[in-house]
């Protein structure tokens, strides 16, 4: 039998450890778009004049943070498949009077970006939602300039988040394993450049370059 005092101390130690871990996860999960994009811009070597695409831009928070790093001489494409989000993105861009941001309606298997238009492309928590990875990956590759770079920010599968409908079986549990992601993109013609494990959130970031 474990003495009561020892048992109590063990419980407090365990609880404090769990609480600390949960606090760390919460803090990392709440990293600002500006914080994440600043790290991404440094990793991908964005500078004034760089052309970047945010695929699956959503409400545009990360696109608007990104455009600050490319300057007025650069350009940003914000793609989205949802019609309502597209309308809100265009409205916000008009409100901010951003002349160097272009919104593009993407499709299930196609970015709809111009060929060889981008120096850099990033997808944040989007890749695991793609229903046709081979076709979409090929489209991303076409959209990049020679030696262009791709960043995928995502997270391991989390069954508790619910199922994702219409995607391959290996990512139905909301998220994607790094190995699957890397195998798919290297198979599409990308070269793995770096795995970033100290991302400001609880996600991971994988960098690729167009061969």
C-alpha positions in Angstrom: 0.0 0.0 0.0 1.2 3.5 -0.9 1.3 5.8 2.2 -1.4 8.5 2.0 1.1 11.4 2.1 3.2 9.8 -0.6 0.1 9.1 -2.7 -1.1 12.7 -2.3 2.3 14.1 -3.3 2.4 11.8 -6.3 -1.0 13.0 -7.3 0.0 16.7 -6.9 3.1 16.1 -9.0 1.1 14.4 -11.7 -1.6 17.1 -11.7 1.0 19.9 -11.9 2.7 18.2 -14.8 -0.5 17.7 -16.7 -1.6 21.3 -15.9 1.8 22.6 -17.1 1.5 20.6 -20.3 -2.0 21.8 -21.0 -1.0 25.4 -20.3 1.9 25.1 -22.8 -0.4 23.6 -25.5 -2.9 26.4 -24.9 -0.2 29.1 -25.1 1.2 27.5 -28.3 -2.3 27.1 -29.8 -2.9 30.8 -29.3 0.1 32.1 -31.2 -0.8 35.1 -33.3 -0.9 35.0 -37.1 1.8 37.7 -37.0 4.1 35.5 -34.9 3.6 32.4 -37.1 4.0 34.4 -40.3 7.2 36.2 -39.1 8.8 32.8 -38.5 7.6 31.5 -41.8 8.9 34.5 -43.7 12.3 34.1 -42.1 12.4 30.3 -42.9 11.3 30.9 -46.5 13.4 34.0 -47.1 10.6 36.4 -48.0 11.6 39.9 -48.8 10.1 42.9 -50.6 9.1 41.8 -54.1 8.4 38.1 -53.1 5.3 36.6 -54.6 3.5 34.4 -52.0 0.3 32.3 -52.1 -1.8 31.4 -49.0 -3.8 28.4 -50.1 -7.0 28.0 -48.1 -6.8 31.5 -46.7 -10.0 31.4 -44.7 -10.7 34.7 -43.1 -7.4 36.1 -44.4 -5.6 36.7 -41.1 -2.5 34.9 -42.3 -2.7 36.5 -45.8 -2.8 40.0 -44.3 0.1 39.2 -42.0 2.0 37.8 -44.9 1.6 40.8 -47.2 3.4 42.9 -44.6 6.6 40.9 -45.3 6.5 41.2 -49.2 5.9 45.0 -49.3 4.2 47.0 -52.0 6.5 45.6 -54.6 5.5 42.0 -53.7 2.3 40.2 -54.3 0.1 37.8 -52.4 -2.5 35.4 -53.7 -5.2 34.3 -51.3 -7.1 31.2 -52.5 -10.2 29.7 -51.0 -12.9 27.2 -52.1 -15.7 28.4 -49.9 -17.9 31.1 -51.7 -18.9 32.9 -48.5 -15.3 33.2 -47.3 -14.3 34.4 -50.8 -16.8 37.2 -50.6 -15.6 38.2 -47.1 -12.0 38.1 -48.2 -12.7 40.4 -51.2 -14.7 42.8 -49.0 -11.8 43.0 -46.4 -9.2 43.5 -49.1 -11.3 46.4 -50.6 -11.7 47.8 -47.1 -7.9 47.7 -46.5 -7.2 49.0 -50.0 -4.7 46.3 -50.6 -3.6 46.6 -54.3 -1.2 43.7 -54.2 -3.5 41.0 -52.9 -5.5 38.9 -55.4 -8.2 36.5 -54.3 -8.6 33.3 -56.3 -11.4 30.7 -56.1 -9.6 27.3 -55.9 -11.1 23.9 -56.8 -11.1 20.4 -55.3 -8.1 19.3 -57.4 -6.7 22.6 -58.6 -5.2 25.8 -57.0 -6.3 27.8 -60.0 -3.1 29.9 -59.5 -1.3 31.0 -62.7 1.6 28.7 -63.8 5.0 29.6 -62.3 3.6 32.6 -60.5 4.9 32.1 -56.9 8.2 32.2 -55.1 6.6 30.7 -52.1 3.3 28.9 -51.2 2.0 28.0 -47.8 -0.9 25.9 -46.5 -1.8 26.3 -42.8 -4.0 23.5 -41.4 -5.4 23.0 -44.9 -3.5 20.0 -46.4 -5.4 17.4 -44.4 -8.6 18.7 -45.9 -7.5 18.1 -49.5 -9.7 15.4 -51.1 -7.5 14.8 -54.1 -3.9 15.1 -53.0 -2.1 13.8 -56.2 -3.9 16.3 -58.4 -3.7 19.2 -56.0 0.0 18.6 -55.3 0.7 18.6 -59.0 -1.2 21.9 -59.3 0.9 23.4 -56.4 4.0 22.4 -58.2 2.9 24.0 -61.4 2.1 27.3 -59.6 5.7 27.6 -58.2 8.6 29.1 -60.0 11.8 27.0 -60.4 13.3 26.5 -57.0 10.2 27.9 -55.4 9.4 26.8 -51.9 6.4 25.2 -50.2 5.5 25.2 -46.5 2.9 22.8 -45.0 1.8 23.7 -41.5 -0.4 20.9 -40.1 -0.9 18.6 -37.1 -0.9 14.9 -36.3 -4.3 13.1 -36.5 -6.7 14.0 -33.7 -9.8 11.6 -33.7 -11.5 13.7 -31.0 -11.8 16.6 -33.5 -14.2 14.5 -35.6 -14.0 13.0 -39.0 -13.1 14.9 -42.2 -15.5 13.9 -45.0 -14.3 13.0 -48.5 -10.5 12.8 -47.8 -8.3 9.7 -48.2 -8.7 7.2 -45.3 -5.3 8.1 -43.8 -6.5 11.5 -42.8 -10.1 11.0 -41.8 -9.3 11.6 -38.2 -8.6 15.3 -38.7 -4.9 15.8 -39.2 -2.1 14.0 -41.1 1.0 12.2 -40.2 4.2 13.9 -41.3 5.4 10.8 -43.2 2.3 10.6 -45.3 2.5 14.3 -46.1 6.2 14.0 -47.0 5.7 10.8 -49.1 2.9 12.5 -51.1 4.7 15.7 -51.8 8.1 14.1 -52.7 6.2 11.8 -54.9 4.7 14.8 -56.7 8.1 16.2 -57.5 9.0 18.3 -54.4 12.3 17.9 -52.5 12.1 17.8 -48.7 14.1 20.8 -47.3 13.4 20.9 -43.6 11.1 19.7 -40.8 10.5 22.5 -38.3 9.6 21.0 -34.9 9.6 24.2 -32.8 6.6 25.8 -34.4 5.0 28.6 -32.3 1.8 26.5 -32.1 1.4 22.8 -31.4 1.5 22.2 -35.2 4.5 21.1 -37.2 5.9 22.8 -40.3 7.5 21.0 -43.3 9.4 22.9 -45.9 9.8 21.7 -49.5 11.5 23.1 -52.6 10.5 22.6 -56.3 13.2 20.5 -57.9 
